[in-house]
C-alpha cells in the first residue's frame, strides 16, 4: 500500500501517456517507484498524441480511452496510489509542459530504436526533456526493473541541482551514487590559436569540481555510498555504457552546443531511464 506517514510528503508525478510501448514502460517504472515512496499520479494524454486512433473516432474520445486504460493498468499495480486522468488540448509539447508544472516529476516513455534511433532527429520525448520545467524521466520501451546505481553527470548545466537530485534519488531508493565528470580538455579543443592548454591544470580543475560534488552529496546523505570517476575519453559514451548497469542516469538541461550535444546524445542512446533536472530545481 502507498501510504504517507506524517513526515513524508507525497510526490506528485505526471505521467504523459500515449498508445505506445514506451508509455507502458513509463507506467511500469512509476509502479515500481510507488513501492518505495508515497506518490500520486496524474495521467495526461494530449488529443493529438494518440498514434493509432481509429479512423473517424473523435480525437478527444481516443485520448480519453488511452488515459483510462493507463489508469486501469496502474491501479492494478499500485493499490492505494491516488490516480487521476486528464485529456489535454493544444500542441503536445506545450500541453505536457503546462501539466508538468503542476507536479514534482514528469515521466514519459521513449520509443526510439532501430534505424530511426540513429537519425539526427530529436524525438518528441527528447524535445520535452531538453526543455524540462520539472525533473523529467524518459523511460525506454525496453525497460525492465533491475537494481543498479544512480549515475549523475557532474558539470552538465544544472550545477548543484543535478547532484542534489541524484543524491536524494539514490538515498531514497537504497542505491549507490556514481558521479561522473567529463574532462574539460575536449571542450577546449577550439581554443584560440596559440593558446596553451595545460592538461594537468585542467585535470586538477575537473578533480576539484568532482570532489566538491562528492562532498556535497555525502554532506546531505551521510549514509549514502558515493563513487566518483573522471572521464578522459568521452562523456556520452561513458554515460551510455554506464546505462547498461545503472538504474537511472541523471543530467542537467543542455546549455550551448557542448552541453546540448551531451544531453541529446544520452537521451537518444541510453538503455536505462534518464532523468533531466532543470538548473533551478530544488529538492
C-alpha positions as a printed Julia matrix, in Angstrom:
283×3 Matrix{Float64}:
   0.0    0.0     0.0
   1.18   3.52   -0.74
   0.5    5.47    2.46
   2.37   8.56    3.56
   3.37   9.0     7.18
   3.02  12.37    8.84
   6.65  13.18    7.98
   6.52  12.05    4.35
   5.5   14.29    1.5
   3.53  12.77   -1.36
   5.39  13.19   -4.64
   3.13  14.44   -7.4
   4.06  12.58  -10.58
   2.69  13.42  -14.0
   2.65  10.54  -16.5
   2.49  11.79  -20.09
   0.92   8.8   -21.81
   0.05   7.71  -25.32
  -0.66   4.39  -27.01
   2.96   3.21  -27.4
   5.14   0.62  -25.67
   7.2    3.42  -24.19
   4.19   4.74  -22.26
   3.56   1.29  -20.8
   7.21   1.08  -19.72
   6.92   4.54  -18.12
   3.84   3.4   -16.2
   5.72   0.32  -15.04
   8.62   2.49  -13.85
   6.19   4.61  -11.83
   4.57   1.5   -10.37
   7.98   0.34   -9.16
   8.69   3.81   -7.77
   5.44   3.8    -5.79
   6.65   0.82   -3.75
   9.44   2.86   -2.19
   7.79   6.23   -1.59
   4.34   7.83   -1.37
   3.28   9.25   -4.72
   0.21  10.37   -6.6
  -0.03  10.09  -10.37
  -1.86  12.33  -12.81
  -2.15  10.59  -16.19
  -2.29  13.1   -19.02
  -2.94  12.38  -22.69
  -2.89  15.06  -25.38
  -5.64  14.79  -28.0
  -3.12  14.92  -30.82
  -0.75  12.47  -29.15
  -2.57   9.19  -29.86
  -0.83   7.4   -32.74
  -3.3    4.66  -33.61
  -6.65   6.4   -33.23
  -9.38   4.58  -35.25
 -10.42   6.48  -38.39
 -13.41   8.67  -37.75
 -13.16   8.47  -33.97
 -13.05  11.89  -32.27
  -9.56  12.77  -31.02
 -10.84  13.53  -27.51
 -12.52  10.15  -27.28
  -9.37   8.32  -28.4
  -7.22  10.22  -25.89
  -9.72   9.57  -23.11
  -9.67   5.85  -23.87
  -5.86   5.77  -23.62
  -5.92   7.74  -20.36
  -8.45   5.48  -18.65
  -6.76   2.36  -19.96
  -3.48   3.55  -18.44
  -5.28   4.3   -15.19
  -6.55   0.72  -15.03
  -3.04  -0.56  -15.73
  -1.57   1.49  -12.87
  -4.44   0.82  -10.46
  -3.79  -2.92  -10.74
  -0.1   -2.42   -9.93
  -0.21   0.41   -7.39
  -3.07  -0.25   -4.94
  -3.64   2.75   -2.71
  -1.9    5.23   -5.01
  -4.08   8.26   -5.84
  -4.64   8.29   -9.61
  -6.3   10.91  -11.8
  -6.66  11.44  -15.54
  -6.75  14.49  -17.78
  -7.16  14.92  -21.52
  -5.23  17.93  -22.78
  -5.76  20.14  -25.81
  -3.27  22.07  -27.89
   0.27  21.37  -29.15
   1.76  18.34  -27.41
   4.93  19.94  -26.04
   3.19  23.0   -24.64
   0.31  21.0   -23.16
   2.59  18.47  -21.45
   4.89  21.15  -20.03
   1.88  23.0   -18.6
   0.73  19.79  -16.91
   4.24  19.05  -15.64
   4.4   22.45  -13.95
   1.58  21.29  -11.64
   3.63  18.38  -10.32
   7.04  17.42   -8.97
   8.09  14.9   -11.61
   7.25  14.3   -15.27
   7.56  10.72  -16.58
   7.16   9.64  -20.2
   8.16   6.81  -22.46
  10.82   6.86  -25.17
  10.26   4.7   -28.25
  13.45   5.37  -30.15
  15.17   2.28  -31.51
  16.47   0.51  -34.58
  17.41   2.56  -37.62
  15.27   5.54  -36.53
  17.3    5.83  -33.34
  20.42   6.65  -35.38
  18.87   9.53  -37.29
  19.92  13.06  -36.2
  16.29  13.96  -35.46
  15.13  14.61  -31.91
  12.14  12.55  -30.84
   9.18  14.24  -29.18
  10.15  12.83  -25.79
  13.7   14.15  -26.22
  12.43  17.62  -27.05
  10.2   17.56  -23.96
  13.16  16.59  -21.77
  15.5   19.17  -23.29
  13.07  21.92  -22.26
  12.2   20.36  -18.88
  10.35  22.57  -16.39
  10.4   19.86  -13.73
  12.65  16.83  -13.28
  11.73  14.71  -16.29
  12.34  10.98  -16.61
  12.44   9.27  -20.02
  11.83   5.53  -19.78
  12.84   3.42  -22.81
  10.27   0.99  -24.19
  12.67  -1.87  -23.42
  12.95  -1.02  -19.71
  12.88  -3.85  -17.19
  13.21  -3.44  -13.4
  16.7   -4.08  -12.07
  18.93  -3.0    -9.2
  21.79  -0.66  -10.05
  23.43   2.64   -9.11
  22.17   6.12   -9.81
  24.71   7.73  -12.17
  24.89  11.53  -12.45
  26.86  13.7   -14.84
  28.66  16.42  -12.9
  29.24  19.6   -14.81
  26.33  19.42  -17.24
  24.2   22.53  -16.92
  22.15  22.33  -13.74
  25.07  22.54  -11.34
  24.25  21.63   -7.77
  20.66  20.78   -8.68
  21.79  17.66  -10.55
  23.96  16.46   -7.66
  21.27  17.2    -5.08
  18.51  15.46   -7.03
  20.63  12.42   -7.9
  21.85  12.03   -4.31
  18.32  12.23   -2.94
  17.16   9.73   -5.55
  19.93   7.27   -4.68
  19.36   7.64   -0.94
  15.6    7.24   -1.33
  15.93   4.08   -3.41
  18.72   2.5    -1.37
  21.12   2.68   -4.31
  24.72   3.77   -4.58
  25.61   7.0    -6.36
  28.25   7.36   -9.08
  29.25  10.9   -10.05
  30.94  11.19  -13.45
  32.62  14.28  -14.83
  33.87  14.7   -18.37
  37.37  16.15  -18.73
  37.43  19.82  -19.81
  40.1   19.32  -22.47
  37.84  18.05  -25.31
  35.55  21.09  -24.9
  38.54  23.43  -25.22
  39.81  21.93  -28.46
  38.62  25.02  -30.3
  40.66  27.4   -28.13
  42.16  30.48  -29.85
  45.22  29.79  -31.97
  48.38  29.9   -29.89
  46.61  29.24  -26.59
  48.44  26.87  -24.29
  46.23  24.27  -22.63
  47.87  22.59  -19.66
  46.27  19.14  -19.34
  47.47  18.78  -15.76
  45.82  22.06  -14.76
  42.59  21.05  -16.46
  42.67  17.68  -14.73
  43.1   19.46  -11.41
  40.11  21.71  -12.12
  37.96  18.72  -13.02
  39.1   16.77   -9.95
  38.3   19.69   -7.66
  34.81  20.1    -9.13
  34.19  16.38   -8.85
  35.46  16.32   -5.27
  33.17  19.22   -4.37
  30.18  17.32   -5.79
  31.08  14.19   -3.81
  31.4   16.21   -0.6
  28.04  17.88   -1.23
  26.26  14.55   -1.76
  27.84  12.98    1.34
  27.02  16.0     3.49
  23.35  15.78    2.55
  23.19  11.99    2.9
  25.89  10.73    5.3
  24.96   7.06    4.85
  24.99   7.21    1.05
  27.75   5.31   -0.74
  29.22   7.76   -3.28
  31.74   6.92   -6.01
  33.4    9.33   -8.45
  35.0    9.0   -11.85
  36.77  11.48  -14.13
  36.24  10.58  -17.77
  39.03  11.24  -20.3
  37.52   9.63  -23.39
  34.04  10.97  -23.99
  31.25  11.71  -21.55
  28.45  10.49  -23.83
  29.96   7.02  -24.47
  30.84   6.8   -20.76
  27.28   7.57  -19.63
  25.69   5.32  -22.25
  27.99   2.48  -21.16
  27.11   3.09  -17.51
  23.44   2.97  -18.51
  23.76  -0.76  -19.09
  24.05  -1.3   -15.34
  22.51   1.87  -13.92
  19.02   2.12  -12.51
  18.94   5.77  -13.57
  21.12   8.35  -15.34
  20.79  11.97  -14.2
  21.79  15.05  -16.23
  21.05  18.74  -16.31
  19.27  20.57  -19.1
  21.5   21.49  -22.02
  23.13  24.88  -22.44
  25.16  25.67  -25.53
  26.47  23.27  -28.19
  28.62  21.18  -25.85
  26.13  20.54  -23.08
  23.25  20.26  -25.54
  25.02  17.55  -27.5
  25.78  15.61  -24.3
  22.16  15.69  -23.22
  20.75  14.72  -26.59
  23.35  12.02  -27.11
  22.48  10.37  -23.8
  18.73  10.78  -24.22
  18.77   9.14  -27.62
  21.15   6.28  -26.79
  20.92   5.33  -23.1
  19.47   1.86  -22.42
  18.1    2.86  -19.0
  15.78   5.62  -17.72
  17.28   9.12  -17.92
  16.3   11.98  -15.6
  16.81  15.56  -16.76
  16.93  18.13  -13.94
  16.36  21.84  -14.61
  19.04  24.13  -13.19
  16.67  25.95  -10.83
  15.12  22.77   -9.43
  15.28  22.44   -5.67
  14.6   19.23   -3.77
